[in-house]
Amino acid sequence: MSYLNLLKVAIRAILSNKFRSFLSMLGIIIGVAAVIIMMAIGQGSKENVKAELSKMGTNLLTIRPGAERRFAGARPDPASMQTLKEEDVEAIRREATLITYISAEVTASGQVIYGNKNTTATLYGESPDYLEIKKWELAQGDCFTEEDCIKNAKVCVVGTTVVEQLFGDKNYNCIGKNIRFKNIPFRIVGILKSKGYNNWGMDQDNLLIAPNTTVMKRVAAQTWYSSIAVSALSEEMSEAAIEELKEILRRSHKIKEGDEDNFTIRSQQEMMDTMSSTMDGITLILVVAAAFSLLVAGIGIMNIMLVSVTERTKEIGLRMSVGASGLDIMLQFLIESIMISLTGAFLGVALGYGGSFAAKTFLMMPCSVPLWSVWLSFGVCAFIGIFFGYLPARKAARMDPIEAIRYE
């Protein structure tokens, strides 16, 4: 019997029991759709995280106090988190040749007040280079200057959320207005362009940026920096810049050869790789959980095919009696099983695309369906059709034609 005839017989068998065939496909449809949606959300989230980090510059390097933490949950010694000082910043400015901008950071959170209105925001103590490093742009006014840092001037640049909360309009021209942060007055010299929320749900516009010396001495009352942000000359030179910075800081901290660093330097690319690896792990767990429904669907297909073989015993006997071989009978039921599985895969992919579009449109979730996941779904479903259809097909192929014709 030709493959075309076998295909026609399989199609007729499926169409003659439409509802039962659909029920056997349902597990495949749900499983494939779930896998497609999970992969789309995982891929979309990973792309969004990469895009968010890329906005801050792929050549960004971050220096933090304390040695690299080798064990999750280990509490660092408080003293080890106070190792970055002004001397380190000056040493980097003086000796580093592979960087363009540098900004030492001090942060504080608290209440911001203007008249009878107040809001809670984060105050970042930075140098004027910070806007260049983080790719921030000003909507109004100017940034503070190096002279403001030297004089510990009480000036600041604010985000649009702070402007809206204190002045009622995010486009309000509040340049020159005096606000208070923890009862310390700051004069607004610039307003940042809005960046909205990031992928972690944080409002990037709910902040103030002031000279780091001012925040360190007048607000935080400390003598160390919480971190230092640096821009390498280019992304390709980031690794060389890290090695140069390590040498400078080890000399500045008088760390002996062989001793562990009391600081950690991370590149933006390293952060992107870490986030991508984390997102891949989460996506894999979700996909594996969704894929279990495909296993259940495969068992359902095998069950339906066994019922079909039993119902069509006399038909199988008649086909054998007119010359059909056991291989022909086996191929007939295998093709039927594969068609049920692949049809379910096709409908599942369509449902997965629809679900991904709905999640992106109505739930505002980042979704991007990778093409390879579609081909993988079809490949897995074809395997399911063959694997779970083999037992019923073999049972049909081994029937005795005489006994099959007599079957009632």
VMD Tcl script that draws the C-alpha trace (Angstrom):
set ca {
  {0.00 0.00 0.00}
  {1.38 3.43 -0.95}
  {2.10 6.14 1.62}
  {-0.52 8.38 -0.06}
  {-3.21 5.74 0.47}
  {-2.10 5.26 4.06}
  {-2.37 9.02 4.58}
  {-5.90 9.06 3.10}
  {-6.99 6.20 5.35}
  {-5.55 7.97 8.42}
  {-7.34 11.24 7.54}
  {-10.67 9.42 7.05}
  {-10.26 7.65 10.38}
  {-9.58 10.97 12.18}
  {-12.49 12.77 10.49}
  {-14.89 9.94 11.23}
  {-14.35 10.55 14.98}
  {-13.87 14.32 15.07}
  {-14.78 14.92 18.70}
  {-12.69 12.03 20.01}
  {-9.76 13.10 17.86}
  {-10.06 16.66 19.18}
  {-10.09 15.43 22.78}
  {-6.92 13.43 22.13}
  {-5.32 16.57 20.62}
  {-6.40 18.79 23.52}
  {-3.51 17.81 25.79}
  {-1.03 18.51 22.98}
  {-2.68 21.86 22.23}
  {-2.56 23.00 25.87}
  {0.98 21.69 26.42}
  {2.45 23.30 23.30}
  {0.64 26.60 23.96}
  {1.94 26.66 27.55}
  {5.52 25.96 26.42}
  {5.34 28.65 23.69}
  {3.94 31.26 26.12}
  {6.51 30.45 28.82}
  {9.37 30.66 26.32}
  {7.97 33.91 24.92}
  {7.77 35.52 28.37}
  {11.24 34.26 29.30}
  {12.81 35.44 26.04}
  {10.99 38.77 26.16}
  {12.05 39.39 29.76}
  {15.67 38.56 28.92}
  {15.67 40.93 25.95}
  {14.11 43.68 28.07}
  {16.68 43.25 30.83}
  {19.50 43.39 28.27}
  {18.01 46.51 26.68}
  {17.60 48.14 30.11}
  {21.21 47.44 31.06}
  {22.45 48.52 27.63}
  {20.84 51.93 28.13}
  {23.36 52.53 30.90}
  {26.23 51.82 28.53}
  {27.90 48.51 27.80}
  {31.24 49.97 28.93}
  {29.98 50.76 32.46}
  {32.10 49.39 35.32}
  {30.90 49.38 38.93}
  {33.25 49.23 41.91}
  {31.71 48.15 45.21}
  {33.27 47.77 48.65}
  {33.88 44.33 50.13}
  {35.36 41.15 48.68}
  {33.39 39.03 46.27}
  {30.80 37.01 48.18}
  {31.40 33.33 47.59}
  {28.44 32.03 49.55}
  {24.87 33.22 49.15}
  {23.41 34.73 52.29}
  {26.80 35.36 53.95}
  {26.73 38.60 55.93}
  {29.62 40.93 55.11}
  {31.63 42.57 57.87}
  {30.33 46.19 58.20}
  {33.92 47.46 58.22}
  {34.59 45.77 54.89}
  {31.78 47.84 53.31}
  {33.55 51.11 54.14}
  {36.69 50.65 52.05}
  {36.05 53.08 49.19}
  {37.33 56.54 50.12}
  {38.03 59.86 48.42}
  {41.71 58.84 48.13}
  {40.67 55.95 45.88}
  {38.72 58.27 43.59}
  {41.67 60.63 43.33}
  {44.05 57.74 42.63}
  {41.80 56.50 39.80}
  {41.52 60.00 38.32}
  {45.28 60.40 38.49}
  {46.50 56.98 37.32}
  {43.80 55.33 35.19}
  {44.32 55.60 31.43}
  {41.50 53.37 30.15}
  {38.51 55.25 31.53}
  {36.61 58.36 30.46}
  {34.24 59.24 33.34}
  {34.10 58.49 37.05}
  {31.48 59.15 39.72}
  {31.67 58.12 43.38}
  {28.23 57.43 44.85}
  {26.56 57.94 48.23}
  {22.85 57.23 48.64}
  {20.18 58.12 51.15}
  {16.41 57.67 51.25}
  {14.04 60.04 52.98}
  {11.28 62.59 52.78}
  {11.40 65.46 50.30}
  {9.37 68.54 51.25}
  {8.17 71.64 49.38}
  {5.70 73.89 51.18}
  {2.89 71.71 52.51}
  {3.63 68.82 50.10}
  {6.01 65.93 50.62}
  {7.04 62.64 49.04}
  {9.58 59.89 49.66}
  {12.50 59.61 47.25}
  {16.11 58.43 46.96}
  {18.93 60.96 47.02}
  {22.01 60.03 45.00}
  {25.26 61.78 45.76}
  {27.27 61.80 42.53}
  {29.77 63.77 40.48}
  {28.73 65.70 37.34}
  {30.06 62.78 35.25}
  {27.20 60.61 36.52}
  {24.78 61.78 33.84}
  {27.25 60.84 31.11}
  {27.97 57.45 32.67}
  {24.29 56.47 33.09}
  {23.11 58.13 29.87}
  {20.74 60.52 31.66}
  {19.49 63.57 29.80}
  {18.16 66.86 31.16}
  {14.71 68.16 30.22}
  {15.27 71.55 31.86}
  {18.13 73.44 33.47}
  {21.69 72.23 33.94}
  {23.63 69.76 36.04}
  {25.69 70.86 39.03}
  {29.43 71.39 38.48}
  {32.74 70.19 39.91}
  {32.93 73.51 41.75}
  {29.63 72.63 43.47}
  {31.22 69.36 44.60}
  {34.29 71.18 45.95}
  {32.13 73.70 47.82}
  {29.65 71.08 49.12}
  {26.90 73.13 47.46}
  {23.30 72.31 48.34}
  {22.01 71.99 44.77}
  {20.30 69.08 43.03}
  {18.83 67.65 39.86}
  {15.40 66.02 40.26}
  {13.34 63.38 38.47}
  {9.89 64.04 37.03}
  {8.10 61.96 39.69}
  {9.47 64.21 42.43}
  {8.43 67.30 40.43}
  {4.92 65.93 39.94}
  {4.51 64.98 43.61}
  {5.76 68.31 44.95}
  {4.54 70.75 42.29}
  {1.54 68.93 40.79}
  {2.84 68.80 37.21}
  {5.79 66.77 35.91}
  {6.44 69.52 33.32}
  {6.43 72.29 35.93}
  {9.39 74.65 35.65}
  {10.74 74.45 39.19}
  {14.32 75.55 38.39}
  {15.57 77.72 41.25}
  {13.00 76.42 43.76}
  {14.24 75.28 47.17}
  {13.15 71.90 48.51}
  {14.17 70.08 51.68}
  {15.53 66.58 52.05}
  {15.65 65.51 55.70}
  {15.31 69.20 56.61}
  {18.39 70.13 54.55}
  {17.56 72.69 51.80}
  {18.52 71.95 48.19}
  {18.10 74.33 45.27}
  {16.86 72.67 42.05}
  {19.16 73.40 39.11}
  {17.91 70.80 36.62}
  {15.10 68.36 35.80}
  {15.85 64.95 34.28}
  {14.03 63.53 31.28}
  {11.56 60.83 32.26}
  {12.72 57.21 32.07}
  {9.63 55.54 33.54}
  {9.70 52.19 35.30}
  {12.44 49.63 34.75}
  {12.02 45.85 34.40}
  {12.11 45.39 38.17}
  {9.15 47.72 38.69}
  {11.22 50.58 40.11}
  {10.32 54.17 39.27}
  {13.50 55.60 37.75}
  {12.15 59.16 38.01}
  {11.64 59.16 41.78}
  {15.08 60.48 42.65}
  {17.29 63.46 43.34}
  {20.95 63.77 42.31}
  {23.23 66.10 44.27}
  {27.00 66.60 44.65}
  {28.45 63.53 46.37}
  {30.47 65.59 48.83}
  {27.31 67.38 49.94}
  {25.39 64.14 50.49}
  {28.36 62.50 52.22}
  {28.98 65.32 54.70}
  {25.59 67.01 55.17}
  {23.11 64.13 54.76}
  {24.72 60.69 55.27}
  {27.44 61.91 57.67}
  {29.94 59.29 56.51}
  {33.47 59.25 55.11}
  {33.15 56.41 52.57}
  {31.41 55.81 49.27}
  {28.84 53.08 48.67}
  {30.12 52.52 45.11}
  {32.12 54.08 42.26}
  {30.80 54.10 38.67}
  {33.35 54.24 35.86}
  {33.10 54.30 32.06}
  {35.77 52.40 30.14}
  {37.07 53.85 26.86}
  {35.06 51.17 25.00}
  {33.28 47.89 25.63}
  {36.21 45.97 24.15}
  {38.59 47.60 26.66}
  {36.40 46.86 29.71}
  {38.43 43.83 30.83}
  {41.73 45.73 30.51}
  {40.19 48.66 32.41}
  {39.11 46.29 35.22}
  {42.65 44.96 35.58}
  {44.04 48.50 35.63}
  {41.53 49.58 38.30}
  {42.37 46.52 40.41}
  {46.06 47.42 40.39}
  {45.32 51.04 41.34}
  {42.95 50.11 44.18}
  {45.24 47.38 45.55}
  {48.03 49.96 45.76}
  {45.69 52.55 47.29}
  {44.44 50.04 49.89}
  {47.96 48.70 50.50}
  {46.87 45.11 49.83}
  {49.78 42.67 49.85}
  {50.37 40.25 47.01}
  {48.35 37.09 47.52}
  {45.82 38.76 49.83}
  {42.16 39.02 48.84}
  {40.79 42.27 47.41}
  {38.52 44.28 49.71}
  {36.54 45.56 46.73}
  {34.65 44.06 43.78}
  {34.57 45.33 40.18}
  {31.75 44.30 37.86}
  {31.34 45.11 34.18}
  {27.98 45.76 32.58}
  {28.48 42.79 30.27}
  {29.07 40.54 33.27}
  {25.85 41.80 34.85}
  {24.00 41.18 31.57}
  {25.38 37.63 31.36}
  {24.39 36.94 34.98}
  {20.86 38.24 34.42}
  {20.53 36.26 31.18}
  {21.69 33.09 32.94}
  {19.18 33.66 35.74}
  {16.33 34.30 33.30}
  {17.29 31.19 31.29}
  {17.15 29.10 34.46}
  {13.72 30.42 35.43}
  {12.42 29.91 31.88}
  {13.75 26.34 31.81}
  {11.94 25.49 35.06}
  {8.67 26.93 33.72}
  {9.04 25.14 30.37}
  {9.78 21.79 32.05}
  {6.70 22.22 34.24}
  {4.56 23.01 31.17}
  {6.11 20.14 29.19}
  {4.74 17.56 31.64}
  {1.32 18.18 30.08}
  {2.79 16.89 26.78}
  {3.71 13.63 28.52}
  {0.15 13.30 29.78}
  {-1.13 14.16 26.28}
  {1.05 11.42 24.79}
  {-0.44 8.86 27.17}
  {-3.90 10.11 26.15}
  {-3.07 9.59 22.47}
  {-1.86 6.05 23.17}
  {-5.06 5.30 25.05}
  {-7.26 6.62 22.23}
  {-5.26 4.70 19.61}
  {-5.61 1.45 21.60}
  {-9.37 2.00 21.69}
  {-9.33 2.71 17.94}
  {-7.40 -0.50 17.22}
  {-9.89 -2.52 19.25}
  {-12.89 -0.91 17.51}
  {-11.40 -1.49 14.04}
  {-10.26 -5.07 14.56}
  {-12.53 -6.44 11.82}
  {-11.32 -3.68 9.42}
  {-7.72 -4.64 10.15}
  {-8.53 -8.31 9.42}
  {-10.17 -7.42 6.11}
  {-7.19 -5.29 5.02}
  {-4.81 -8.11 5.84}
  {-6.96 -10.62 3.98}
  {-6.76 -8.57 0.76}
  {-2.97 -8.29 0.90}
  {-2.03 -5.57 3.43}
  {1.13 -6.51 5.34}
  {1.75 -6.07 9.04}
  {4.07 -3.16 8.17}
  {1.24 -1.47 6.23}
  {-1.09 -1.77 9.18}
  {1.56 -0.47 11.57}
  {2.33 2.52 9.34}
  {-1.40 3.28 9.01}
  {-1.84 3.67 12.77}
  {1.51 5.40 13.24}
  {0.60 7.99 10.59}
  {-2.77 8.50 12.30}
  {-1.06 9.01 15.66}
  {1.52 11.43 14.21}
  {-1.22 13.42 12.40}
  {-3.19 13.81 15.63}
  {-0.04 14.95 17.45}
  {1.14 17.37 14.72}
  {-2.33 18.85 14.25}
  {-2.44 19.45 17.99}
  {1.02 21.04 17.75}
  {-0.15 23.38 14.97}
  {-3.20 24.49 16.97}
  {-1.06 24.77 20.11}
  {1.46 27.03 18.37}
  {-1.39 29.23 17.11}
  {-2.84 29.39 20.64}
  {0.63 30.10 22.04}
  {1.14 33.02 19.67}
  {-2.32 34.33 20.57}
  {-1.65 33.98 24.29}
  {1.72 35.72 23.97}
  {0.13 38.59 22.05}
  {-2.61 38.90 24.69}
  {-0.06 38.89 27.53}
  {1.97 41.59 25.78}
  {-1.04 43.73 24.84}
  {-3.29 43.48 27.88}
  {-0.95 42.46 30.73}
  {2.01 44.55 29.49}
  {4.32 41.56 29.86}
  {7.45 41.43 27.68}
  {6.95 38.61 25.15}
  {9.05 37.47 22.22}
  {8.40 34.04 20.67}
  {11.72 32.48 19.55}
  {11.31 30.73 16.18}
  {13.33 27.73 17.33}
  {10.73 27.03 20.02}
  {8.09 26.53 17.29}
  {10.24 24.02 15.40}
  {11.13 22.31 18.68}
  {7.41 21.98 19.50}
  {6.70 20.28 16.16}
  {9.72 17.99 16.60}
  {8.69 16.97 20.14}
  {5.09 16.38 19.04}
  {6.23 14.22 16.10}
  {8.30 12.17 18.56}
  {5.28 11.86 20.88}
  {3.14 10.66 17.97}
  {5.69 7.98 17.05}
  {6.60 6.94 20.61}
  {3.08 6.70 22.03}
  {1.55 5.45 18.77}
  {4.00 2.58 18.40}
  {2.41 0.22 20.94}
  {-1.12 0.45 19.47}
  {0.32 0.20 15.93}
  {2.35 -2.89 16.84}
  {-0.72 -4.46 18.44}
  {-2.68 -3.89 15.23}
  {0.15 -5.24 13.04}
  {0.40 -8.52 15.03}
  {-3.26 -9.44 14.75}
  {-4.22 -12.76 13.21}
  {-6.35 -11.86 10.16}
  {-8.69 -14.85 10.64}
  {-9.31 -14.03 14.30}
  {-9.65 -10.32 13.45}
  {-12.38 -11.00 10.83}
  {-14.31 -13.15 13.33}
  {-14.06 -10.40 16.02}
  {-17.41 -8.99 17.17}
}
mol new
graphics top color blue
foreach p $ca { graphics top sphere $p radius 0.5 }
foreach p [lrange $ca 0 end-1] q [lrange $ca 1 end] { graphics top cylinder $p $q radius 0.2 }
display resetview
